[in-house]
Amino acid sequence: MSARSDVLIVGASAAGLATAESLRRRGFTGTVRLVGEEPHPPYDRPPLSKQVLLGTWDAGRTVLRPPADLACQGIEVLPGRRAVAVDTGRREVTLADGTRLGYGDLVLATGLTPRRLPAFEGVAGVHTLRTLDDVRRLRAALAAARRLAVIGAGVLGCEIAATGRALGLEVTVIDPAPVPMADRLGAGTGLRLAALHREHGVRLLTGTKAEAPVTAGGRVTAVVTSQGPVPADAVVIAVGSLPATDWLRGSGLPLDDGIVCDARCRAADHVYAAGDVARWWHPGQGRTVRLENRSNAAEQALAVADNILGADRAYTPVPYFWTDQHGVRVQIFGDPAAGDHLRVTEGDPDSGPFTAVAEAGGRPVGVIGWNSPRGARRARHLLTDA
Ligand SMILES: Cc1cc2nc3c(=O)[nH]c(=O)nc-3n(C[C@H](O)[C@H](O)[C@H](O)COP(=O)(O)OP(=O)(O)OC[C@H]3O[C@@H](n4cnc5c(N)ncnc54)[C@H](O)[C@@H]3O)c2cc1C
């Protein structure tokens, strides 16, 4: 193995892989290497809380690109190798085993790590969900469980709750906020989502703080909450995630809830960031933005590849994500916030599919599709024309 890559990518998942493949598609013939701490080939995360946890997909179906395809493209992957330091002066990354890898350009695509709750650390039966290994453990735990408590009513917590119900478990979701996912969907759609969960038998404890586990023989048996105890033989903590930047402390790279980049996704000379870990200057919004969604990982990677190849392209996406819960696909374009006014443009939120536009100060800031992919796509232009 030569110790230098023309492009070295740390983080062998959605954003890292998309950067590597995009470079090749654009005709880049230099050496491209992907370093990833996980032992698996690059795989997709959205199915983990849905099809894989439910058991309708085998974990192998999440593989984004088999190793042979990557080899054919001349993309070298180093799985099971953790990067521990960057020296931007020497243009070198150090791995945990002491190997030093030089680079011409470096792409940082290390994603997120789940936020933890210290009171629950090390307790058997308590899980987080980010990786393929996590979902294997959680699936086994749910197969043996009857009562599941989910701490956190964000996108991930709500998806896990829905999957838990589909598996036949008694599910309680605990969150201090009054409305689930209101920060991502707006309050109006959040309330509709809360109703959907209740219709499917999820016990939704909003306005409620999870405080500590109750254990017997080291295993969780309940969660102490501000509303009293919630019995549980499996607990999932889904209280958000933090950018995986610990290893970059001391590198001199600007870090502030992510790797801070300019509008070209550049953090320093010859250093770029892409995906969940990247916070970049969005010229359209006039502020830095960090997005945690699958389509951003892919799109930002394309912008990074273009800029490595000299395009000088500002990255100005319309944010987009989707979530699947209890058979409903909710799609969100833009940035709806809790206080926005919701204007329904198609359908009826009380009875079925609908499309709505979130407005702030009379301007459209978000589009929401509730089992309404065509309606949402039709309304999306309101955000770019605004
Ligand atoms: C369970 C789940 C469900 C989701 N569902 C949806 C959905 O329905 N819709 C949607 O839009 N988005 C969804 N997402 C979000 C989406 O999966 C992410 O936005 C996307 O995976 C981000 O890709 P990424 O490459 O930036 O980061 P990641 O996928 O997190 O990949 C980062 C990789 O870097 C590796 N790494 C970290 N540090 C180091 C290091 N120091 N050295 C080497 N490697 C390192 C990590 O191990 C990881 O493999 C979901 C995420 C999860 C976890």
The ligand as a Tripos MOL2 file, in Angstrom:
@<TRIPOS>MOLECULE
LIG
   53    58     1     0     0
SMALL
NO_CHARGES

@<TRIPOS>ATOM
      1 C1        -31.2270    4.5810   11.7010 C.3       1 LIG1
      2 C2        -31.1780    5.7600   10.7690 C.ar      1 LIG1
      3 C3        -32.2620    6.0300    9.9420 C.ar      1 LIG1
      4 C4        -32.2100    7.1300    9.0610 C.ar      1 LIG1
      5 N1        -33.2950    7.3840    8.2680 N.ar      1 LIG1
      6 C5        -33.2590    8.4330    7.4230 C.ar      1 LIG1
      7 C6        -34.3680    8.7390    6.5850 C.ar      1 LIG1
      8 O1        -35.4130    8.0640    6.6300 O.2       1 LIG1
      9 N2        -34.2730    9.7970    5.7330 N.ar      1 LIG1
     10 C7        -33.1450   10.5700    5.6660 C.ar      1 LIG1
     11 O2        -33.1170   11.5310    4.8690 O.2       1 LIG1
     12 N3        -32.0740   10.3000    6.4310 N.ar      1 LIG1
     13 C8        -32.1050    9.2650    7.3170 C.ar      1 LIG1
     14 N4        -31.0310    8.9870    8.1120 N.ar      1 LIG1
     15 C9        -29.8470    9.8610    8.0190 C.3       1 LIG1
     16 C10       -28.8610    9.3850    6.9550 C.3       1 LIG1
     17 O3        -28.6440    8.0210    7.0730 O.3       1 LIG1
     18 C11       -27.5620   10.1730    7.1430 C.3       1 LIG1
     19 O4        -27.8490   11.5220    6.8360 O.3       1 LIG1
     20 C12       -26.4280    9.6750    6.2720 C.3       1 LIG1
     21 O5        -26.0910    8.3580    6.6180 O.3       1 LIG1
     22 C13       -25.2010   10.5700    6.4330 C.3       1 LIG1
     23 O6        -24.1380   10.0230    5.7310 O.3       1 LIG1
     24 P1        -22.6340   10.3880    6.1100 P.3       1 LIG1
     25 O7        -21.7960    9.6130    5.1400 O.co2     1 LIG1
     26 O8        -22.4730   11.8460    6.2140 O.co2     1 LIG1
     27 O9        -22.4000    9.8520    7.6050 O.3       1 LIG1
     28 P2        -22.5220    8.3920    8.1970 P.3       1 LIG1
     29 O10       -23.5010    7.5860    7.4230 O.co2     1 LIG1
     30 O11       -22.7060    8.5420    9.6650 O.co2     1 LIG1
     31 O12       -21.0660    7.7660    7.9500 O.3       1 LIG1
     32 C14       -19.9260    8.1940    8.6020 C.3       1 LIG1
     33 C15       -18.9420    7.0480    8.6310 C.3       1 LIG1
     34 O13       -17.7050    7.5350    9.1220 O.3       1 LIG1
     35 C16       -17.1550    6.5890   10.0030 C.3       1 LIG1
     36 N5        -16.2300    7.2690   10.9070 N.ar      1 LIG1
     37 C17       -16.5270    8.1640   11.8970 C.ar      1 LIG1
     38 N6        -15.3870    8.5840   12.4970 N.ar      1 LIG1
     39 C18       -14.3560    7.9640   11.8710 C.ar      1 LIG1
     40 C19       -12.9490    7.9920   12.0260 C.ar      1 LIG1
     41 N7        -12.3680    8.7710   12.9470 N.pl3     1 LIG1
     42 N8        -12.1860    7.2110   11.2230 N.ar      1 LIG1
     43 C20       -12.7740    6.4410   10.2650 C.ar      1 LIG1
     44 N9        -14.1030    6.3760   10.0700 N.ar      1 LIG1
     45 C21       -14.8780    7.1290   10.8500 C.ar      1 LIG1
     46 C22       -18.3800    6.0390   10.7330 C.3       1 LIG1
     47 O14       -18.0900    4.7950   11.3250 O.3       1 LIG1
     48 C23       -19.3710    5.9340    9.5840 C.3       1 LIG1
     49 O15       -19.3090    4.6950    8.9440 O.3       1 LIG1
     50 C24       -31.0510    7.9300    9.0140 C.ar      1 LIG1
     51 C25       -29.9670    7.6550    9.8600 C.ar      1 LIG1
     52 C26       -30.0360    6.5860   10.7400 C.ar      1 LIG1
     53 C27       -28.8670    6.3110   11.6600 C.3       1 LIG1
@<TRIPOS>BOND
     1     1     2 1
     2     2     3 ar
     3     2    52 ar
     4     3     4 ar
     5     4     5 ar
     6     4    50 ar
     7     5     6 ar
     8     6     7 ar
     9     6    13 1
    10     7     8 2
    11     7     9 ar
    12     9    10 ar
    13    10    11 2
    14    10    12 ar
    15    12    13 ar
    16    13    14 ar
    17    14    15 1
    18    14    50 ar
    19    15    16 1
    20    16    17 1
    21    16    18 1
    22    18    19 1
    23    18    20 1
    24    20    21 1
    25    20    22 1
    26    22    23 1
    27    23    24 1
    28    24    25 2
    29    24    26 1
    30    24    27 1
    31    27    28 1
    32    28    29 2
    33    28    30 1
    34    28    31 1
    35    31    32 1
    36    32    33 1
    37    33    34 1
    38    33    48 1
    39    34    35 1
    40    35    36 1
    41    35    46 1
    42    36    37 ar
    43    36    45 ar
    44    37    38 ar
    45    38    39 ar
    46    39    40 ar
    47    39    45 ar
    48    40    41 1
    49    40    42 ar
    50    42    43 ar
    51    43    44 ar
    52    44    45 ar
    53    46    47 1
    54    46    48 1
    55    48    49 1
    56    50    51 ar
    57    51    52 ar
    58    52    53 1
@<TRIPOS>SUBSTRUCTURE
     1 LIG1         1 GROUP 0 **** ****
